[in-house]
């Protein structure tokens, strides 16, 4: 029995290691399609050159079997775990071992710097890293795992703030505009913008990250939320940051908002952006360890 469990753990580690490695080499279907649309809509010759370079870069990554971008970021896994998944107790250990193997075999650039030692671990492993976030799904025997590779430039424009509720959503709209117009160019545009709205900064920041995991083109379930997404996207595209910051028709690939109920006395927002190399991947693993990468059907 123990040998059978060990074999299943090794099989799961290999699945997750390949999943992690491939996520560094191929963009999700929706991101690739959106970049194609933006390239076709672009009128600036310089911006078109940048889009062409992006697609050439993706072709070379596929041909050479290498990551699309040298900054393969900090590995983050967001797990939606069925409580009846047979390897639930081993899943976190399997993910950490998969991240270690993928770092060596892909290879992924070591990016983890310990805060107080101020030294790179050289392994992409460190205190609480890879970051693993859990959500339990009752009465399910499968898991869905999102992987997000957060490059350093993506984090630079990120911030959280709490407003007096009387300032309303217009304050959020202005804050996003000011932050992206000031620092967005550092995050390798065109950007995907995630916004979280809640009653406290920690919840808002977590929702901002959750927002960029949504498929591009999806809308907030609340009509007012969807309207605000459209308004902020129009605001940011008027800046005309363009690909690589050389100016152009689009600053962003999209704007996604996720919300939670707030306290009567506070309106908190979190902002997180992703660069054009939006390495977000989603895999579904069933109880028998058969699996499907849902984000990369056209790889």
N, C-alpha and C positions, 0 to 999 in steps of 0.2 A: 504493500500500500504506500509506504514511504517513497519507494522508487518510482511508482506511478505519479505521485504528487511532484517529485523532483523533475520528472520528465515534462510535466505540464507547465511547471514554473519556467523551465528552460525554453519551452516553446513560446510561452507568453513573452519572455524577455526578448527573444529573437523577433517576434512580431513588433514589439514596441521599439526596438532598436532600429529596425528598418523603417518603421513609420517616422521616427525622429530624423533619421538621416535623409529620407526622401523629402520631408517637409522643408529641408534647407535648400533643396535643388529645384523644386517645382512650385510655381504659384498655384493657389486654388483656382478652380475653373472660373468662379465669378470675378476674381480679381483680374485674371488674364483677359476675360471678355470685356471688362470695364476699361482696361487700358487700351484695348483695341478700339473701342468706341471713341475714347478721348483722342486717340491718334487720328482717327478719321475726321473728327470735328475740328481739329486744330488747324489754324491758319498761319501761325507764325513759323517762318522757315527754321529759325533756331530751335523752337520748341519741337518741331517735327524731327529735327536731327537728334534731339535728346530721346524722343520716343523710339526712334529707330535704333538708337544705341541700347536702349532698354531691352528691346526684343532680340537684338543681336546677342546681348549678354545672356538672355534666357536660353537662346539656342546653343551657345557655347557651354553653358552650365550642363545642359542635357548631353551634348556630345562628349564632354570631358568628364562627366559624372562628378561634378564638383558643386559646392554651394553657389547660389546665385550671387550672394554678397559675402565678402570676407568677414563682415561683422555678423556672426551667427547668433549674437545676442545672449541673453540670459534665458535658459529654458524654463518654461512655465507650463504645467499640466493642470487642466481643469477637468475634474472627473465627475461624470454623472453615473453613479454606481448603483446598479440594482442590488438590493440587499440579499438576493439569493444567488448572486454570482459566485461560482464555486471557489474562485481564488481571491475573494475579497480581502482576506487577511494578509495575503502575500502581495497584493497589488502595488502598494507603495514601494516595497523593496524591489519589486520587478522594474518599476519605473526608474528608480535610481540606478540600477544596474544597466538598464537600457540606455540611459543618458550617458553613463560612463563609456559604454561600448561605442555608442554612436560618435562620441567625441573623438575617440581613438581611430575608428575605422573610416569615418567619412572623409577627411577629418573636420571637426568643428573647431573654430578658434576658441581657445580658453579665455573666458571673459570674467570669471568670478574673482572679485577682489574682496578679501575680508576687511570689514570696516575698521577695526582697531589695529590690526597688524599692518594694514595698508599694503598688502601683498597679494598678487595673483596666485591662486591655488594651483594653476596649471592643468586642472582637470575638468573644469566646468562644474565641479562639486564644491560645496561650501556650506556654511551655516544656513540652514533652511532652504538651500538651493540644490537641485532644481526646486522651484516653488511648486507646491502641490496643493490644490484647493479641491474640496470635496463637496458633493451634493448627493445625498442618498435618495434613491428611487425605490419606494416600497413595491413589493409584489413583482419584481423584475429580476431576471437571471442574466441580464447582459449589461455591459458597460459601454458608455460613450466617453471618449477622451478627446478633449481639445488640447492641441499643442500650440503654444504661441512663442515665437522667438522674438524677443524684444530687444532690438538693437539700441545702442546708446543714444543715437540721434532722436529716436522716437520719444525718449523720456524727457528730453530737454524742454519741450513746450508744456509738459504736463503740470497741472496744478489743481488745487482745491481751495474753495473759498465759501464762507458762509455769509449770506446776505440777510438783512432785515426783510421779512416777507413783503413789506410795503413797497420795496424796490421792484418786486415782481420779476417775471421772466424776461423783461426788457434788460434788466441788469445782467442776467445770464448771457443774453445775446451780445451785449456790449463787451462783456468780459472775454467771451470766446473770440470775438473779432480782434480785440486788442492783443490777446495772447498769440493767436495764430499769425496776425500781421507782423508781430514783433519777432517771434521765434520760430515760426513755421518753416522757414527756409532751411533751418538747421536739421530738419527731420526728413530730408530727401523727398520733397513733394513730387507728384501730387499725393496728398495725405488722405487717410481715412480718419475721420474725427469721431471719437466716442465721448459722449457726455452723460454723466450720471446726475440725477436730481433726487434729493432726499432731505432728511432732516439733520444729518450730521455728515462731517467730512469723510469719515471712514466708509460709510455706506455709499456715499456719492462716488468716491474714488473706485470702489469695487464695481459699481454699476457702470462706470465709464469704461472699464476694462471689459466687462461683459458685453457692452454695446458694440465694440469692434469685432467681437466674435460672430456677430450676426452676418448673414449673407449680404453682400452689397446689393442695394436695390430694395431690400426689405424696409418696411415702415413700422414706426411705433404703433402699437395696437390702439392707442387712444387717438382719435382724429385731431385733437389739439396738439398732441405730441408730434404726430406726423406733419402737421402744419408748421410747427416750430423747426423741425428738421429741415424742411424745404426752405424756410426763411433764412436759417443760418447758412445753409449751403449756398444760397444766392448771395448772401453777404460776403462769404469767403471767396467765392468765384469772382466777385467784383474786384478783389484785390489783384487778381491776375498773376499770382505767383508763378504758375506754369511749372513744367517738369524741370527739376533741378534748380528751380528758382530763377530761370532765365526769362521769365514772364511768358504768358500764354493764356489761353482761354479758360483753363481750369486750374484752381488751386487745390481742389479736393476731389477724391473719388466718390465721396458721399459723407453724410452726417447721420449718425445713429444716436438716439437718445433712449436711455432706460431710466425708469423712475421707481421710487418707493414713497410711501406716505411720509409726510414730514410733521414736525412739531409745529404748533401754532406760532411759535416765536422764532422760527428759523427756516431758512431756505438754503440748503447747501448744494453746491455743484462740484463735480469733479470733471476734469478734462484729461483725456488721453488721446494721443494721435499715433497712427502707424504710418510708416513710410510707404513708398510705392511697392517695395519688396515686402508685401504684407504676408508673412509666412505664418498663416493660420491654417491648421489642419484638423480634421475631425475623423476619428476612426470609431467604428462600432464593432465590438467583440462579443460574440455570443458565448453561451455556457460551454459549448463544445470547442471553443477557441477558433471557430471559423470567423472570419472578419471581413470588413469592407471599409475602405477609406472613402467616406462620403463626400469629402471636399474636393477630391481629385479624380473624378470619374473619367476625365478626358486626357489624363497625363500621357 
